Amino acid sequence: MALKATVCRAQIQLADMDRHHYQDLSLTLAKHPSETDERMMVRLLAFACHASDNLQFTQGLSGDNEPELWDCGLTGNIRLWIELGLPDDDRLRKACARAEQVILYVYGDDRAVQPWWGKVVGKLRRFDNLQVIVLPYPQTQALAELASRSMHLQCNIQEGQIMLGDPQTSVILEPKMILGPGVTP
């Protein structure tokens, strides 16, 4: 018998001063049986960073041809494709061909991230519509501590710094763009 996804709900008060976007989000996430709390919280963080009327979670780990999040236009065009983790360059190449903008949030221990980046950076430089953002490992581990089936969170984004927390704990993240506009890899 296959294991079922765990349903998690998140209420997020979002204040994104960088984009002047303020919203109360009510999100339902299906946590795949093989998904870690860290990965689920990185998905939630990515949603908050790019929140819009059309941004939505996809099948994620269950779907091969879909990103973790996407923003599709009314005509079916993919405006934004968001990936997580350390995907192979072929997956990112296909994403860049299908979407107007692709953002990859890299997370994990440096022992895994550095070799992966060394292997793919030469192949990814050519994509003008790709941004690669690294989330610091200790902070993504701390995000995992916020995970529960029912979350009430506040997210503040200002000058590139992200604060995500509940009434007891706050995690401050400083993402680093390693590929994208104005960055020389």
BELFEN-V115113 format. One record per residue. N is the residue number from 1. NEAR is the number of other ideal C-beta (glycine too) atoms within 8 Angstrom. D_CENTER is the distance of its C-alpha to the mean C-alpha in Angstrom with 1 decimal. Layout:
n & near & d_center
N & NEAR & D_CENTER
N & NEAR & D_CENTER
This chain:
n & near & d_center
1 & 2 & 30.2
2 & 3 & 26.5
3 & 4 & 24.3
4 & 5 & 22.6
5 & 7 & 19.1
6 & 8 & 19.0
7 & 9 & 18.4
8 & 14 & 16.6
9 & 11 & 16.9
10 & 13 & 15.3
11 & 11 & 17.2
12 & 13 & 15.4
13 & 9 & 17.6
14 & 13 & 15.5
15 & 9 & 17.2
16 & 14 & 15.5
17 & 9 & 18.6
18 & 8 & 17.2
19 & 6 & 16.9
20 & 6 & 19.6
21 & 8 & 17.5
22 & 6 & 18.7
23 & 6 & 18.1
24 & 7 & 18.5
25 & 12 & 15.9
26 & 7 & 17.1
27 & 11 & 14.5
28 & 8 & 15.4
29 & 12 & 13.2
30 & 10 & 14.9
31 & 10 & 14.3
32 & 9 & 15.7
33 & 8 & 18.6
34 & 4 & 17.2
35 & 9 & 13.8
36 & 6 & 13.9
37 & 8 & 13.3
38 & 11 & 11.1
39 & 11 & 8.7
40 & 13 & 9.1
41 & 13 & 8.5
42 & 14 & 5.3
43 & 14 & 4.4
44 & 14 & 6.9
45 & 15 & 5.9
46 & 14 & 3.3
47 & 13 & 6.4
48 & 15 & 8.7
49 & 9 & 8.0
50 & 12 & 8.8
51 & 11 & 11.0
52 & 7 & 14.0
53 & 3 & 16.7
54 & 8 & 15.5
55 & 11 & 11.8
56 & 8 & 11.7
57 & 10 & 10.3
58 & 10 & 12.1
59 & 6 & 14.0
60 & 12 & 11.2
61 & 7 & 13.2
62 & 5 & 16.3
63 & 8 & 16.1
64 & 3 & 16.8
65 & 3 & 16.7
66 & 8 & 13.6
67 & 11 & 9.9
68 & 10 & 7.4
69 & 15 & 7.6
70 & 13 & 10.3
71 & 12 & 12.9
72 & 9 & 16.3
73 & 9 & 19.5
74 & 3 & 22.7
75 & 4 & 24.2
76 & 6 & 21.4
77 & 7 & 20.0
78 & 12 & 16.3
79 & 10 & 15.4
80 & 14 & 11.6
81 & 13 & 9.9
82 & 14 & 6.2
83 & 14 & 6.3
84 & 11 & 5.5
85 & 9 & 8.6
86 & 7 & 11.9
87 & 8 & 12.9
88 & 6 & 16.4
89 & 10 & 17.3
90 & 6 & 18.9
91 & 9 & 15.8
92 & 16 & 14.4
93 & 10 & 17.9
94 & 8 & 18.0
95 & 13 & 14.8
96 & 11 & 16.3
97 & 5 & 19.5
98 & 7 & 18.2
99 & 13 & 15.9
100 & 7 & 16.8
101 & 9 & 13.6
102 & 16 & 11.0
103 & 14 & 8.0
104 & 13 & 7.0
105 & 14 & 5.2
106 & 14 & 8.3
107 & 13 & 9.4
108 & 10 & 12.8
109 & 6 & 16.4
110 & 7 & 17.9
111 & 6 & 20.4
112 & 9 & 17.9
113 & 14 & 15.7
114 & 8 & 18.9
115 & 8 & 20.7
116 & 10 & 17.8
117 & 10 & 17.4
118 & 7 & 21.2
119 & 7 & 21.4
120 & 11 & 19.1
121 & 10 & 19.3
122 & 5 & 22.6
123 & 8 & 21.5
124 & 13 & 18.4
125 & 8 & 20.3
126 & 5 & 21.9
127 & 10 & 19.0
128 & 4 & 19.3
129 & 8 & 16.3
130 & 14 & 13.7
131 & 11 & 11.8
132 & 12 & 10.7
133 & 13 & 9.3
134 & 11 & 10.2
135 & 13 & 9.5
136 & 10 & 13.0
137 & 11 & 13.9
138 & 6 & 16.2
139 & 12 & 13.9
140 & 15 & 11.2
141 & 9 & 14.4
142 & 10 & 15.6
143 & 15 & 12.6
144 & 11 & 13.8
145 & 8 & 17.1
146 & 14 & 15.9
147 & 10 & 15.2
148 & 6 & 18.0
149 & 6 & 19.0
150 & 6 & 19.6
151 & 13 & 17.6
152 & 7 & 18.8
153 & 13 & 16.5
154 & 10 & 16.7
155 & 14 & 14.1
156 & 9 & 15.7
157 & 15 & 14.4
158 & 7 & 17.3
159 & 5 & 18.0
160 & 8 & 14.6
161 & 9 & 14.8
162 & 14 & 12.7
163 & 12 & 14.7
164 & 13 & 13.5
165 & 11 & 16.4
166 & 9 & 19.0
167 & 4 & 22.8
168 & 4 & 23.4
169 & 8 & 20.5
170 & 6 & 18.3
171 & 11 & 15.7
172 & 8 & 15.5
173 & 14 & 12.9
174 & 9 & 13.8
175 & 11 & 11.1
176 & 7 & 13.2
177 & 10 & 13.1
178 & 11 & 15.1
179 & 11 & 15.4
180 & 10 & 15.7
181 & 4 & 18.3
182 & 3 & 20.8
183 & 8 & 19.6
184 & 2 & 22.0
185 & 7 & 20.7
